[in-house]
Amino acid sequence: MSTNNNPPGALEAVKDWLTVVVAVITCITAVIFWVQSSSDAKFEKVESEIRSLKVDIDKIQENNNKILRIIGRLEGKLDN
């Protein structure tokens, strides 16, 4: 005869709690991955807009350099 110190329902209760814990962790993980993947498109859009702005800024700087050179030439001609 073997003696069992655990009540018959104790093992089932532990299984139920473990199942609940695993389900909660899985749910939280799924929500985290969903939030990350849903915002990927927004990040890509912002990154493409930033790239576009960088190109525009480079063009503006190039144009400013040309304008400054022209102003310098005009000032040189006016001094003569």
C-alpha positions as CSV (number, residue, x, y, z in Angstrom):
1,M,0.0,0.0,0.0
2,S,1.4,3.4,-0.9
3,T,0.6,6.6,0.9
4,N,-0.2,9.7,-1.1
5,N,0.2,13.0,0.8
6,N,-1.3,15.1,-2.0
7,P,-5.1,15.4,-2.2
8,P,-6.5,14.0,-5.5
9,G,-7.4,17.5,-6.9
10,A,-4.0,19.1,-6.0
11,L,-2.3,17.9,-9.2
12,E,-5.2,19.1,-11.3
13,A,-5.2,22.5,-9.6
14,V,-1.5,22.9,-10.4
15,K,-2.1,21.9,-14.0
16,D,-4.9,24.4,-14.3
17,W,-2.7,27.3,-12.8
18,L,0.2,26.4,-15.1
19,T,-2.2,26.4,-18.1
20,V,-3.5,29.9,-17.1
21,V,0.0,31.3,-16.6
22,V,1.1,29.9,-20.0
23,A,-2.0,31.3,-21.7
24,V,-1.5,34.8,-20.2
25,I,2.2,34.8,-21.2
26,T,1.3,33.7,-24.7
27,C,-1.4,36.4,-25.0
28,I,1.0,39.1,-23.8
29,T,3.6,37.9,-26.3
30,A,1.1,37.9,-29.1
31,V,0.0,41.4,-28.3
32,I,3.7,42.7,-28.2
33,F,4.4,41.1,-31.6
34,W,1.2,42.4,-33.1
35,V,2.0,46.0,-31.9
36,Q,5.5,45.8,-33.3
37,S,4.4,44.5,-36.7
38,S,1.5,46.9,-37.0
39,S,3.8,49.9,-36.6
40,D,6.3,48.7,-39.2
41,A,4.5,50.3,-42.0
42,K,4.4,53.6,-40.1
43,F,8.1,53.5,-39.5
44,E,8.8,52.7,-43.2
45,K,6.7,55.7,-44.2
46,V,8.5,58.0,-41.8
47,E,11.9,56.7,-42.9
48,S,11.0,57.3,-46.6
49,E,9.9,60.9,-45.8
50,I,13.1,61.5,-43.9
51,R,15.1,60.3,-46.9
52,S,13.1,62.6,-49.2
53,L,13.7,65.5,-46.8
54,K,17.5,64.8,-46.8
55,V,17.5,64.9,-50.6
56,D,15.7,68.2,-50.6
57,I,18.0,69.6,-48.0
58,D,21.0,68.6,-50.1
59,K,19.5,70.3,-53.1
60,I,18.8,73.5,-51.1
61,Q,22.4,73.5,-49.8
62,E,23.7,73.1,-53.3
63,N,21.5,76.0,-54.6
64,N,22.6,78.2,-51.7
65,N,26.2,77.6,-52.6
66,K,25.5,78.7,-56.2
67,I,23.6,81.7,-55.0
68,L,26.4,82.8,-52.7
69,R,29.0,82.4,-55.5
70,I,26.8,84.6,-57.8
71,I,26.4,87.2,-55.0
72,G,30.2,87.2,-54.5
73,R,30.8,87.8,-58.2
74,L,28.2,90.6,-58.3
75,E,29.9,92.2,-55.3
76,G,33.2,91.9,-57.0
77,K,31.9,93.6,-60.1
78,L,30.3,96.4,-58.1
79,D,33.5,97.1,-56.2
80,N,35.3,97.7,-59.6
